[in-house]
Amino acid sequence: MTSDMPPTLIDTHCHLDAGEFAIDRDAVYLRARAAGVATQIIPAVSRANFAAVEAVCRRYPGCLPAWGMHPMYIHVHQDAHLDALRAAIAVWRPVAIGEIGLDLFAPGLDLAIQERFFVAQLKLAREHDLPVLLHCRRANDQVLKQLRRFGIKGGIAHAFSGSRQQAEAYLKLGFKLGFGGAFTWTRATNLRALAVALPLDALVLETDSPDIAPAWVGKGRNEPAELARIAACLAELRGESPQEIIRRTSANARAVLFIDNPDAA
């Protein structure tokens, strides 16, 4: 599956395996390629979707897996699934361990259980010398504490929405900050200010498709093709060219995820 436009963008967080794309996944992928999205990082969220992530990454060139267990799915995680995670890493080395982290926003998620699985996966990341894709909703300080404890080599703070101080803390640990549809809303004043104030070397782009839709999509389904317009929005806010935003954020993604070839299958 190819397009006439040379792809350049990297979507550092896209759930192309999600059920929302079941009816038109091929078309979604082709629209992304036509929009210039060369690479999509597809993070797992639980043992149950490892196979779906693998199937997507084998079918679509430029889709690369991250294996992990999401904090919002602690009700289904089991200790044995950590062994399955280790096995998945051995079969297909991912670009990162993810999506992992902590969530202090959604109700009913036991923090102790979240931390137990988070710590176990940080240990795996350290053991295999892999970066991590972080879910850190309302939990940046707690996540940062664990990152310092285990000396993780870096990664991406996905859907970053913390403070400037927290942003600087991630950067000091070798992390990049994921910016996507959330900052495109005019009401997101703090996030938009951060998108302008932070150095461009700190940022990577993402969609989190099918979630976190940009303002022009509204309540509709997000998809990776929207990344081009997200890049243009960031360029407008920062007063820089879209080409420079794409070039620099893609270089940031390749560096932190150790992707040698952005068009790699």
C-alpha positions in Angstrom: 0.0 0.0 0.0 1.6 3.2 -1.1 0.8 6.8 -2.0 2.3 9.4 -4.4 3.3 11.8 -1.6 6.6 11.0 0.1 5.6 10.2 3.8 7.4 12.2 6.4 5.4 12.3 9.6 5.6 10.0 12.6 2.5 9.3 14.6 4.1 8.3 17.9 0.8 7.0 19.4 -2.0 5.4 17.4 -4.3 2.6 18.3 -4.9 1.4 14.7 -5.8 -2.0 16.0 -8.8 -0.6 17.8 -12.3 -1.8 17.1 -13.4 1.6 15.9 -11.3 1.0 12.8 -12.6 -2.5 12.1 -14.9 -1.5 9.2 -12.4 0.6 7.2 -8.9 0.0 8.6 -7.3 -0.3 5.1 -8.8 3.1 4.1 -7.7 4.7 7.3 -4.2 3.5 6.7 -4.1 4.7 3.1 -5.5 8.2 4.1 -2.6 8.4 6.6 0.0 7.6 4.0 -1.5 10.0 1.6 -1.3 12.7 4.3 2.4 12.0 4.7 2.4 9.8 7.8 5.3 7.4 7.3 5.3 5.7 10.6 2.7 4.8 13.2 3.6 3.5 16.6 0.9 1.0 17.7 1.0 0.5 21.5 -0.7 -2.5 23.2 -2.9 -2.0 26.2 -3.3 -5.5 27.6 -2.3 -9.1 26.9 -5.6 -9.5 25.1 -4.7 -7.2 22.2 -1.0 -8.2 21.7 -2.2 -10.3 18.7 -4.2 -7.5 17.2 -1.3 -5.1 17.4 1.0 -7.7 15.8 -1.5 -8.3 13.0 -1.8 -4.6 12.2 2.0 -4.1 12.3 2.6 -7.1 10.0 -0.1 -6.0 7.5 0.8 -2.3 7.2 4.3 -1.0 6.3 5.5 1.6 8.7 3.4 0.4 11.6 5.7 -0.6 14.5 4.6 -2.2 17.8 5.0 -1.2 21.4 4.2 -4.0 23.9 2.7 -3.0 27.3 -0.2 -3.1 29.8 -2.2 0.0 30.3 -3.0 1.3 33.8 -6.7 1.6 33.0 -6.9 -2.2 32.4 -5.7 -3.3 35.8 -9.0 -5.2 36.2 -7.9 -7.7 33.5 -4.1 -7.7 34.0 -2.6 -10.8 35.7 0.9 -11.6 36.8 1.1 -14.3 34.1 0.6 -11.6 31.5 4.0 -10.1 32.5 5.5 -13.4 31.3 3.5 -13.0 28.0 4.9 -9.5 27.7 8.5 -10.8 28.1 7.8 -13.4 25.5 6.4 -10.8 23.1 9.5 -8.8 23.4 11.6 -11.8 22.6 9.5 -12.6 19.5 9.4 -9.1 18.1 11.5 -6.4 19.7 9.3 -3.3 20.0 10.2 0.3 19.6 9.2 0.8 23.3 7.4 -0.7 26.3 4.0 0.8 26.3 1.4 1.9 26.9 2.3 1.9 30.5 2.0 4.3 33.5 -0.4 5.6 36.1 -3.9 7.1 35.9 -5.2 9.2 38.8 -8.1 10.6 36.8 -10.4 7.6 36.1 -12.4 6.5 39.2 -12.0 3.1 40.7 -8.4 2.3 39.7 -6.4 1.1 42.7 -3.1 3.0 42.7 -1.2 0.2 44.4 -2.1 -2.3 41.7 -1.3 0.3 39.0 2.1 0.9 40.5 2.8 -2.8 40.8 2.3 -3.4 37.1 4.0 -0.1 36.2 7.1 -1.0 38.2 7.3 -4.5 36.7 7.2 -3.1 33.2 9.8 -0.5 34.0 12.0 -3.3 35.1 11.4 -5.0 31.8 12.2 -1.8 29.9 15.5 -1.4 31.8 16.4 -5.1 31.3 15.9 -4.9 27.5 17.3 -1.4 27.2 14.0 0.0 25.7 12.3 3.4 26.0 8.7 3.6 27.4 5.5 5.1 26.2 3.9 6.7 29.2 0.3 7.2 30.2 0.5 9.8 33.0 -3.0 11.3 33.4 -3.0 13.5 36.6 0.0 11.4 37.8 3.1 13.1 36.4 4.8 13.4 39.8 4.2 9.8 40.7 5.4 8.6 37.2 8.5 10.8 37.4 9.3 9.3 40.8 9.4 5.8 39.4 11.3 6.8 36.3 14.1 8.3 38.5 14.0 5.2 40.7 14.6 2.8 37.8 16.8 4.9 35.5 14.8 4.4 32.4 16.7 5.5 29.3 13.9 7.7 27.9 10.7 7.6 26.0 7.6 9.7 25.4 5.2 11.2 27.9 2.1 10.5 25.8 -0.7 13.2 25.7 1.3 15.4 28.0 -0.8 17.9 30.0 1.3 18.7 33.0 3.1 21.8 34.1 6.2 23.5 32.7 8.1 22.2 35.8 6.9 18.6 35.1 7.8 19.0 31.4 11.3 20.1 32.3 11.6 17.1 34.7 10.8 14.7 31.8 13.2 16.4 29.5 16.0 16.1 32.0 15.4 12.3 32.1 15.7 12.1 28.3 12.0 12.0 27.5 10.0 13.7 24.7 6.5 15.1 25.2 3.6 13.9 23.0 1.4 16.6 21.6 -1.8 15.9 19.6 -5.4 16.9 19.2 -5.8 18.3 22.7 -3.8 21.5 22.1 -5.7 22.3 18.9 -8.7 23.4 21.0 -8.7 27.1 21.7 -9.9 26.5 25.3 -6.7 24.5 26.0 -4.9 27.7 27.0 -2.3 26.1 29.3 -1.4 23.4 26.8 -1.2 25.8 23.9 1.1 28.0 25.9 3.3 25.0 26.6 3.3 24.0 22.9 4.8 27.4 22.2 7.1 27.8 25.1 8.8 24.4 25.1 11.8 23.9 22.8 10.9 22.2 19.6 13.5 19.5 20.4 11.2 18.5 23.3 8.1 17.6 21.2 6.8 14.7 19.2 3.5 14.5 17.4 0.7 11.9 18.0 -3.0 11.4 17.4 -3.9 8.7 20.0 -6.4 7.6 17.3 -9.3 6.9 17.6 -9.3 9.1 20.7 -8.3 12.7 21.6 -9.8 14.2 18.4 -8.6 17.6 17.3 -10.9 20.6 17.3 -11.9 20.3 13.7 -13.0 16.6 14.2 -14.9 17.5 17.4 -16.7 14.5 18.9 -15.9 12.3 15.8 -13.4 9.5 15.4 -9.8 10.6 15.3 -7.5 9.0 12.8 -3.8 9.2 11.9 -4.3 11.2 8.8 -5.2 14.2 11.1 -1.5 14.3 12.1 -0.6 16.6 9.1 -3.2 19.2 10.2 -2.1 18.8 13.8 1.5 19.6 12.7 0.2 22.7 10.8 -1.7 23.9 13.9 1.5 23.6 15.9 3.4 25.5 13.2 0.9 28.3 13.3 1.0 28.6 17.0 4.8 28.7 17.1 5.2 30.9 14.0 7.3 28.3 12.2 6.9 26.5 8.9 5.0 23.2 8.8 8.0 21.6 7.1 10.3 22.6 9.9 7.8 21.3 12.5 7.5 18.0 10.6 11.2 17.6 10.1 12.1 18.3 13.7 9.4 16.4 15.5 10.0 13.4 13.3 13.7 13.5 14.0 12.9 13.7 17.7 10.7 10.6 17.5 13.3 8.7 15.6 16.0 9.6 18.2 14.0 8.7 21.3 12.5 5.5 19.8 15.7 4.5 18.0 13.9 4.2 14.6 16.6 4.1 11.9 14.3 4.2 8.9 11.0 6.1 9.2 9.6 4.0 6.4 10.6 0.7 7.9 8.0 -2.0 7.9 
